[in-house]
Structure formats: structure tokens, C-alpha cells
Amino acid sequence: MKSRSLLVVVFLIFTSVLLAACNLPSRQTSPSQTPAAPITAPGTSSPIHLCDSQFFPNAKGDNWEYSGTNTAIGDYTRTDSITNSSDEGFTMETKVSSLTYSVNYTCTAEGLVAEDPVQQYAGAILSSPDKPVNIKLGTVSGITLPQKINPGDTWQQSAEFEVSSQEMNLNGRLVFDYTAVGYENVTAASESYNALRVDATIRIQVTGLRIQAGTYTTSIWMAPGVGIVKSQGTSHVPGVDFSDSLELTSFSPSP
């Protein structure tokens, strides 16, 4: 596989992570960031649970169904389900066509932190008997989804990665820049939502070659109490242009 082709595949994998569930490579929890027990709001006796998220319901049994289309791979369907949940974190299982993978989240005072989602399933996508490709995440920083988001807020996330195959090894860095644009009325599967639009730009930088492999820009709409209801993204990789769109078809909260 030529270096440019490998870069394109890597880019597609990492952008699919964003489109699949907004499960971005996130910082690993250090001893000083150990999740705390529920805290009590000042002047009240009611506990505040760190996993409470306005834009990401995470009770065990919550289920989302999506339909999507990608100009590079065609139409696809996706199902997200919360399979485990506690005061410290939760697990989301995602099925995209024939691929199934799980992502664990840790709940912190700053927000929700996905624990290395790429490493759990990128190998299954990229590996084949004659073309094995491995992806390993290195130093990661940032929050997957802040505890509170207001229009105008910005945040950034970055992750170092290493890609290896029989032909070559590449090291690089992913940089995610986010902007909460504001609330907009959107429609998904004939349902109307007043959803917060978040614009994101992903940059892939290849350290060894000292080049930027490309960028991916996307808009994600998240409805309070529901989660992601719609997304639209476009690739800006030289010679590999594609677009992707996704919309919610049904959300079933836990009983």
C-alpha cells in the first residue's frame, strides 16, 4: 500500500469515529483524574451525578437508530445502545452494518471521556490476511463532551497515533477543534428538534513526513435529552473528496 493510500485509509477511519457516535479519541484518566462520587449542589441535599449529560443520555437500555449515506461507501445503518451504566461511567455498543464495537466512557467533573475508541475496532476494519494495518493511540488530551455547553463555547482535543503495516510505519497527531454555534431547528425522519449545532474540524498531521494529510469538517446537531439527531460532513483530503450525512430515525429511552 502506498503512503498516500494509507494516509487516506487512516483519515477515513478516524473520521468514521466522529460520524459513528461522536466517539473521539480522548485523554486517558490519570490517577489525579479518578472519577469522584456524586457531589451535592450547594444549599441542597440533591446529589449531582457526573454522568448526567444534557446532550448524551446514558441510562442502561437507551437505544438510538440511525440511517446514513457516504459518497465513498454508500448507504448504511447504525444502532447505538447503552449496555452498562453506573455513577462512574457507561458503555455504548455500536453496530454499523456488519461491524460491532463498544466504547467505554468515564464521567468526570469536566465532562464525558471516551476511553480509546479507535483502538478497539480500527484494526478490525483495516486488517485483512494480506494487508494487516494496526493503529495505536499515544498521548491524548481533552474532553469528548464537556459537562456544560453554551452557544459560543469552543474546545479542542488532540491525540497522537502510530500506524504500522508490512510496508511502512507512520506517526502523527489528530487535532479536533470544536465550536458550539447555537440552537437551530432541524428535521430528522419527519421529527423536528431544537438542537445545538456543533461545528468540528479534524486535522491529521503526519509527524515523520512533516505534512498535513488533510482535514474533515462536520456539523453535528444534538437535541437536549435525546443526543445526536443529525450530522453532515465533508472530506478535504487531496484527491479523496467525499461527504457523509447521518440522521436519527428513532430514540427509545430506557424503561
FIZA-763871 format. One record per residue (C-alpha): residue number from 0; residue in three letters; x, y, z. Coordinates in steps of 0.5 Angstrom, whole numbers. Last residue first. Layout:
BEGIN
<NUM,ALA,<X,Y,Z>>;
...
This chain:
BEGIN
<254,PRO,<-76,4,61>>;
<253,SER,<-69,6,58>>;
<252,PRO,<-70,11,52>>;
<251,SER,<-72,9,45>>;
<250,PHE,<-69,14,40>>;
<249,SER,<-71,13,33>>;
<248,THR,<-69,15,26>>;
<247,LEU,<-64,20,27>>;
<246,GLU,<-60,23,22>>;
<245,LEU,<-53,22,18>>;
<244,SER,<-49,25,13>>;
<243,ASP,<-43,24,10>>;
<242,SER,<-39,27,4>>;
<241,PHE,<-33,25,0>>;
<240,ASP,<-27,28,-3>>;
<239,VAL,<-20,24,-4>>;
<238,GLY,<-16,27,-9>>;
<237,PRO,<-13,32,-4>>;
<236,VAL,<-16,30,3>>;
<235,HIS,<-22,36,5>>;
<234,SER,<-27,31,7>>;
<233,THR,<-34,34,8>>;
<232,GLY,<-39,33,14>>;
<231,GLN,<-46,33,16>>;
<230,SER,<-49,31,22>>;
<229,LYS,<-56,30,25>>;
<228,VAL,<-60,28,32>>;
<227,ILE,<-54,27,36>>;
<226,GLY,<-57,26,44>>;
<225,VAL,<-64,26,46>>;
<224,GLY,<-65,29,53>>;
<223,PRO,<-63,36,50>>;
<222,ALA,<-62,35,42>>;
<221,MET,<-55,35,39>>;
<220,TRP,<-54,37,32>>;
<219,ILE,<-47,36,29>>;
<218,SER,<-43,40,23>>;
<217,THR,<-37,37,20>>;
<216,THR,<-30,39,17>>;
<215,TYR,<-25,34,15>>;
<214,THR,<-18,36,14>>;
<213,GLY,<-12,33,10>>;
<212,ALA,<-5,30,11>>;
<211,GLN,<-2,36,14>>;
<210,ILE,<6,35,13>>;
<209,ARG,<12,34,17>>;
<208,LEU,<13,27,14>>;
<207,GLY,<15,24,20>>;
<206,THR,<10,28,24>>;
<205,VAL,<4,26,20>>;
<204,GLN,<-1,32,22>>;
<203,ILE,<-9,30,21>>;
<202,ARG,<-14,36,22>>;
<201,ILE,<-21,35,25>>;
<200,THR,<-25,41,24>>;
<199,ALA,<-32,41,28>>;
<198,ASP,<-38,45,28>>;
<197,VAL,<-43,44,34>>;
<196,ARG,<-50,46,33>>;
<195,LEU,<-55,45,39>>;
<194,ALA,<-62,42,37>>;
<193,ASN,<-69,45,37>>;
<192,TYR,<-72,38,34>>;
<191,SER,<-77,37,29>>;
<190,GLU,<-79,29,27>>;
<189,SER,<-80,27,20>>;
<188,ALA,<-74,23,20>>;
<187,ALA,<-69,28,22>>;
<186,THR,<-71,35,22>>;
<185,VAL,<-67,41,25>>;
<184,ASN,<-69,48,28>>;
<183,GLU,<-63,51,30>>;
<182,TYR,<-59,53,37>>;
<181,GLY,<-52,56,37>>;
<180,VAL,<-45,55,34>>;
<179,ALA,<-42,51,39>>;
<178,THR,<-35,51,36>>;
<177,TYR,<-30,45,36>>;
<176,ASP,<-23,44,34>>;
<175,PHE,<-20,37,34>>;
<174,VAL,<-13,35,33>>;
<173,LEU,<-10,29,31>>;
<172,ARG,<-3,27,31>>;
<171,GLY,<2,23,27>>;
<170,ASN,<7,17,27>>;
<169,LEU,<7,13,21>>;
<168,ASN,<10,6,20>>;
<167,MET,<11,2,13>>;
<166,GLU,<10,-3,8>>;
<165,GLN,<8,-9,13>>;
<164,SER,<4,-4,17>>;
<163,SER,<4,1,22>>;
<162,VAL,<0,7,24>>;
<161,GLU,<2,11,30>>;
<160,PHE,<-2,16,34>>;
<159,GLU,<-2,22,38>>;
<158,ALA,<-9,25,40>>;
<157,SER,<-11,32,41>>;
<156,GLN,<-18,36,43>>;
<155,GLN,<-20,43,43>>;
<154,TRP,<-26,47,46>>;
<153,THR,<-30,53,44>>;
<152,ASP,<-36,56,47>>;
<151,GLY,<-40,61,43>>;
<150,PRO,<-47,57,45>>;
<149,ASN,<-47,54,51>>;
<148,ILE,<-44,47,53>>;
<147,LYS,<-44,44,60>>;
<146,GLN,<-40,38,62>>;
<145,PRO,<-36,38,56>>;
<144,LEU,<-36,32,51>>;
<143,THR,<-30,28,49>>;
<142,ILE,<-26,32,54>>;
<141,GLY,<-18,34,52>>;
<140,SER,<-12,31,52>>;
<139,VAL,<-9,24,49>>;
<138,THR,<-2,22,49>>;
<137,GLY,<-1,15,44>>;
<136,LEU,<-6,12,40>>;
<135,LYS,<-4,5,36>>;
<134,ILE,<-7,4,29>>;
<133,ASN,<-5,-3,26>>;
<132,VAL,<-5,-5,19>>;
<131,PRO,<-5,-12,16>>;
<130,LYS,<-5,-13,9>>;
<129,ASP,<-5,-20,7>>;
<128,PRO,<-10,-23,11>>;
<127,SER,<-14,-17,12>>;
<126,SER,<-14,-11,18>>;
<125,LEU,<-16,-4,17>>;
<124,ILE,<-23,-5,19>>;
<123,ALA,<-22,-10,25>>;
<122,GLY,<-16,-6,27>>;
<121,ALA,<-20,0,28>>;
<120,TYR,<-24,-3,33>>;
<119,GLN,<-22,-2,40>>;
<118,GLN,<-16,2,38>>;
<117,VAL,<-21,8,36>>;
<116,PRO,<-25,8,42>>;
<115,ASP,<-19,10,47>>;
<114,GLU,<-23,11,53>>;
<113,ALA,<-29,16,52>>;
<112,VAL,<-29,22,57>>;
<111,LEU,<-35,25,59>>;
<110,GLY,<-35,32,62>>;
<109,GLU,<-30,37,66>>;
<108,ALA,<-33,34,73>>;
<107,THR,<-31,27,70>>;
<106,CYS,<-35,21,68>>;
<105,THR,<-31,16,64>>;
<104,TYR,<-34,13,58>>;
<103,ASN,<-33,6,55>>;
<102,VAL,<-34,5,47>>;
<101,SER,<-36,-2,45>>;
<100,TYR,<-36,-5,38>>;
<99,THR,<-40,-8,32>>;
<98,LEU,<-39,-8,25>>;
<97,SER,<-44,-11,20>>;
<96,SER,<-47,-5,18>>;
<95,VAL,<-45,0,24>>;
<94,LYS,<-47,-3,31>>;
<93,THR,<-45,1,37>>;
<92,GLU,<-45,-1,44>>;
<91,MET,<-44,4,49>>;
<90,THR,<-41,3,56>>;
<89,PHE,<-42,8,62>>;
<88,GLY,<-38,11,67>>;
<87,GLU,<-37,13,75>>;
<86,ASP,<-44,13,77>>;
<85,SER,<-46,7,73>>;
<84,SER,<-48,5,67>>;
<83,ASN,<-48,-2,62>>;
<82,THR,<-51,-3,55>>;
<81,ILE,<-52,4,53>>;
<80,SER,<-54,2,46>>;
<79,ASP,<-53,5,39>>;
<78,THR,<-55,3,32>>;
<77,ARG,<-53,5,25>>;
<76,THR,<-55,4,18>>;
<75,TYR,<-51,5,12>>;
<74,ASP,<-52,8,5>>;
<73,GLY,<-46,8,0>>;
<72,ILE,<-38,7,2>>;
<71,ALA,<-35,13,-1>>;
<70,THR,<-41,18,-2>>;
<69,ASN,<-43,16,5>>;
<68,THR,<-50,16,7>>;
<67,GLY,<-53,15,14>>;
<66,SER,<-59,12,18>>;
<65,TYR,<-59,12,25>>;
<64,GLU,<-63,8,31>>;
<63,TRP,<-62,10,38>>;
<62,ASN,<-62,6,44>>;
<61,ASP,<-62,8,52>>;
<60,GLY,<-62,1,56>>;
<59,LYS,<-57,3,61>>;
<58,ALA,<-58,10,62>>;
<57,ASN,<-53,14,58>>;
<56,PRO,<-57,21,55>>;
<55,PHE,<-52,25,52>>;
<54,PHE,<-54,32,50>>;
<53,GLN,<-56,35,57>>;
<52,SER,<-51,30,61>>;
<51,ASP,<-51,27,68>>;
<50,CYS,<-45,22,68>>;
<49,LEU,<-42,27,74>>;
<48,HIS,<-48,26,78>>;
<47,ILE,<-50,32,82>>;
<46,PRO,<-53,30,89>>;
<45,SER,<-59,33,92>>;
<44,SER,<-59,36,99>>;
<43,THR,<-59,43,97>>;
<42,GLY,<-55,49,99>>;
<41,PRO,<-49,48,95>>;
<40,ALA,<-50,42,90>>;
<39,THR,<-48,35,93>>;
<38,ILE,<-43,31,90>>;
<37,PRO,<-43,24,86>>;
<36,ALA,<-37,20,88>>;
<35,ALA,<-31,22,84>>;
<34,PRO,<-28,20,78>>;
<33,THR,<-20,19,78>>;
<32,GLN,<-17,25,75>>;
<31,SER,<-11,25,79>>;
<30,PRO,<-9,18,78>>;
<29,SER,<-9,19,70>>;
<28,THR,<-16,18,66>>;
<27,GLN,<-14,17,59>>;
<26,ARG,<-15,23,54>>;
<25,SER,<-20,22,49>>;
<24,PRO,<-20,20,42>>;
<23,LEU,<-27,22,39>>;
<22,ASN,<-33,18,40>>;
<21,CYS,<-38,23,36>>;
<20,ALA,<-42,17,35>>;
<19,ALA,<-41,14,28>>;
<18,LEU,<-39,20,25>>;
<17,LEU,<-33,22,29>>;
<16,VAL,<-30,15,29>>;
<15,SER,<-32,15,22>>;
<14,THR,<-27,21,21>>;
<13,PHE,<-21,17,24>>;
<12,ILE,<-22,11,20>>;
<11,LEU,<-23,15,13>>;
<10,PHE,<-16,19,15>>;
<9,VAL,<-13,13,16>>;
<8,VAL,<-15,10,10>>;
<7,VAL,<-13,16,6>>;
<6,LEU,<-6,16,10>>;
<5,LEU,<-5,9,7>>;
<4,SER,<-7,11,0>>;
<3,ARG,<-2,17,1>>;
<2,SER,<4,12,3>>;
<1,LYS,<3,7,-2>>;
<0,MET,<0,0,0>>;
